[in-house]
Amino acid sequence: MKKRAEIQEKTKKAKLYTRFPLSSLLIYNGTKILHYLLGGAGIIVGNNFSVLSVIFGYLYFTFSFLNMYVVFPLTVCPNCVYYRLENSLCISGLNVVAKVLAKEGKPDDFPKRSKGLLSSNNLYMATLLIPLIAIIPALILNFSFLLLVLLVGLAGLLIFRIFVIFPKIGCLHCRAKFKCPQAEAMGVRDL
């Protein structure tokens, strides 16, 4: 009897959401925006508030924010299953924005989001990694506890995103996981 319960637990499929809960949207978007804010602040603080660091910090934040909240709804979201589902709300909520900004795309194009050097997935990962790469040398050259806290905070947010948000809150319950290269990389398609 115990063996049967173990088998049932292993074969139990995750619930797929047509409308993600508000808590999931807040966690997903809150950690992303916090990452962008801390990243921009880290770039500025790491270079002693120089004019160039302020410009680069603001450019980083602007690029990251526009990439996620304008480029994604225009290029990725129209091809996603959530664009076509009635009364749907994806983990980011960007399917709602896409319906206003873009015309419906092709579902077969959705996996292409990870193809090419400047693919949507690569640009998204760049927005998460740029501040870490920029802060490490700045920390060595201009050590401060504030900068160390910003670096640890960014690393923590990235780890949280990779090991909790994607596989447990987002990708696991996403209806697009059967076509999404990110869900395949997370290993959640069969869960």
C-alpha positions as CSV (number, residue, x, y, z in Angstrom):
1,M,0.0,0.0,0.0
2,K,2.9,2.4,0.8
3,K,4.5,1.6,-2.5
4,R,1.3,2.4,-4.4
5,A,1.0,5.8,-2.6
6,E,4.7,6.6,-3.6
7,I,4.0,5.7,-7.2
8,Q,0.8,7.9,-7.3
9,E,2.7,10.8,-5.8
10,K,5.5,10.5,-8.4
11,T,3.0,10.4,-11.3
12,K,0.8,13.2,-10.0
13,K,0.8,16.1,-12.5
14,A,1.1,19.8,-11.5
15,K,-2.0,21.9,-11.8
16,L,-1.8,24.1,-14.9
17,Y,-3.1,27.6,-14.5
18,T,-5.2,29.5,-17.0
19,R,-5.1,32.4,-14.6
20,F,-2.1,32.5,-12.3
21,P,-2.9,33.6,-8.7
22,L,-2.1,37.2,-7.9
23,S,0.5,36.1,-5.4
24,S,2.5,34.4,-8.2
25,L,2.3,37.6,-10.3
26,L,3.5,39.7,-7.4
27,I,6.4,37.4,-6.6
28,Y,7.4,37.1,-10.2
29,N,7.2,40.8,-11.1
30,G,8.3,42.0,-7.7
31,T,11.6,40.1,-7.7
32,K,12.3,41.0,-11.3
33,I,11.8,44.8,-10.7
34,L,13.7,44.6,-7.4
35,H,16.6,42.9,-9.3
36,Y,16.6,45.7,-11.9
37,L,16.5,48.4,-9.2
38,L,19.2,46.8,-7.1
39,G,21.3,46.2,-10.3
40,G,21.1,49.8,-11.4
41,A,21.9,51.0,-7.8
42,G,24.8,48.6,-7.6
43,I,26.3,49.9,-10.9
44,I,25.9,53.5,-9.6
45,V,27.3,52.8,-6.1
46,G,30.1,50.5,-7.4
47,N,31.6,53.4,-9.4
48,N,31.2,56.0,-6.7
49,F,28.3,57.8,-8.2
50,S,30.4,59.1,-11.2
51,V,28.5,60.6,-14.0
52,L,29.2,57.6,-16.2
53,S,28.0,55.2,-13.6
54,V,24.8,57.1,-13.1
55,I,24.2,57.0,-16.8
56,F,25.1,53.3,-17.1
57,G,22.9,52.5,-14.0
58,Y,19.9,54.2,-15.5
59,L,20.5,52.8,-19.0
60,Y,20.7,49.3,-17.5
61,F,17.4,49.8,-15.6
62,T,15.7,51.3,-18.7
63,F,17.0,48.6,-21.0
64,S,15.9,45.8,-18.6
65,F,12.5,47.3,-17.9
66,L,11.8,48.0,-21.6
67,N,13.1,44.5,-22.6
68,M,10.7,42.8,-20.2
69,Y,7.7,45.0,-20.3
70,V,7.7,46.3,-24.0
71,V,9.8,43.9,-26.1
72,F,8.5,40.7,-24.6
73,P,4.8,41.6,-25.1
74,L,5.5,42.7,-28.7
75,T,7.7,39.7,-29.7
76,V,7.2,36.7,-27.4
77,C,3.8,37.0,-25.8
78,P,1.8,37.1,-29.1
79,N,3.0,33.5,-29.9
80,C,2.2,32.2,-26.4
81,V,-0.8,30.0,-25.6
82,Y,-1.9,32.6,-23.0
83,Y,-2.4,35.2,-25.7
84,R,-5.2,32.9,-27.2
85,L,-6.7,31.7,-23.9
86,E,-9.8,33.5,-23.0
87,N,-9.8,35.2,-19.6
88,S,-6.1,34.1,-19.0
89,L,-3.4,35.6,-17.0
90,C,0.2,34.3,-17.3
91,I,2.8,34.4,-14.5
92,S,4.0,37.8,-15.7
93,G,0.7,39.3,-16.7
94,L,2.3,40.3,-20.0
95,N,-0.3,38.4,-22.0
96,V,-2.8,41.1,-21.1
97,V,-0.4,43.8,-22.2
98,A,0.4,41.9,-25.5
99,K,-3.3,41.7,-26.3
100,V,-3.4,45.5,-26.3
101,L,0.0,46.1,-28.0
102,A,0.4,43.3,-30.6
103,K,-1.5,41.2,-33.0
104,E,-1.7,37.5,-32.5
105,G,1.4,35.5,-33.5
106,K,2.0,31.9,-34.4
107,P,2.2,29.3,-31.7
108,D,4.9,27.4,-33.6
109,D,7.1,30.6,-33.2
110,F,7.0,30.5,-29.4
111,P,10.0,28.1,-29.0
112,K,12.0,30.5,-31.2
113,R,12.3,32.8,-28.2
114,S,15.6,31.0,-27.4
115,K,17.1,30.9,-30.9
116,G,20.0,33.2,-31.8
117,L,22.5,35.4,-30.0
118,L,20.1,38.2,-29.4
119,S,17.1,36.0,-28.7
120,S,14.5,37.1,-26.1
121,N,15.8,34.5,-23.6
122,N,19.4,35.6,-24.0
123,L,18.5,39.3,-23.6
124,Y,16.4,38.4,-20.5
125,M,19.3,36.5,-19.0
126,A,21.6,39.4,-19.8
127,T,19.4,41.8,-17.8
128,L,19.8,39.5,-14.8
129,L,23.6,39.0,-15.2
130,I,24.9,42.4,-16.3
131,P,24.7,44.0,-12.8
132,L,26.5,41.0,-11.2
133,I,29.3,41.2,-13.8
134,A,29.5,45.0,-13.3
135,I,29.5,44.9,-9.5
136,I,32.2,42.3,-8.9
137,P,35.1,44.3,-10.2
138,A,33.7,47.5,-8.7
139,L,33.5,45.6,-5.3
140,I,37.2,44.7,-5.7
141,L,38.3,48.2,-6.6
142,N,35.9,50.2,-4.4
143,F,34.9,47.9,-1.6
144,S,31.9,49.0,0.6
145,F,29.5,47.1,2.7
146,L,26.6,48.6,0.8
147,L,28.0,47.3,-2.5
148,L,28.5,43.9,-0.9
149,V,24.9,43.9,0.3
150,L,23.7,44.8,-3.2
151,L,25.8,42.0,-4.7
152,V,24.6,39.4,-2.2
153,G,21.0,40.7,-2.7
154,L,21.2,40.4,-6.5
155,A,22.8,36.9,-6.3
156,G,20.1,35.9,-3.9
157,L,17.3,37.1,-6.2
158,L,18.9,35.3,-9.1
159,I,19.2,32.1,-7.2
160,F,15.6,32.5,-5.9
161,R,14.4,33.0,-9.5
162,I,16.3,30.0,-10.9
163,F,15.5,27.5,-8.1
164,V,12.1,28.6,-6.8
165,I,10.2,31.0,-9.1
166,F,10.9,29.2,-12.4
167,P,10.6,25.5,-11.4
168,K,8.1,25.8,-8.5
169,I,5.9,28.9,-9.0
170,G,6.0,29.7,-12.7
171,C,7.1,27.1,-15.2
172,L,5.6,24.1,-13.3
173,H,2.1,25.5,-13.6
174,C,2.4,27.2,-17.0
175,R,0.2,26.1,-19.9
176,A,3.0,27.0,-22.3
177,K,5.5,24.6,-20.7
178,F,5.0,22.0,-23.5
179,K,6.4,24.4,-26.1
180,C,8.6,26.7,-24.0
181,P,12.4,26.1,-24.1
182,Q,12.8,27.5,-20.6
183,A,10.4,24.9,-19.2
184,E,12.3,22.2,-21.0
185,A,15.5,23.5,-19.5
186,M,13.9,23.5,-16.0
187,G,12.8,19.9,-16.5
188,V,9.2,20.6,-15.6
189,R,7.4,19.5,-18.8
190,D,6.6,16.0,-17.4
191,L,5.7,17.2,-13.9
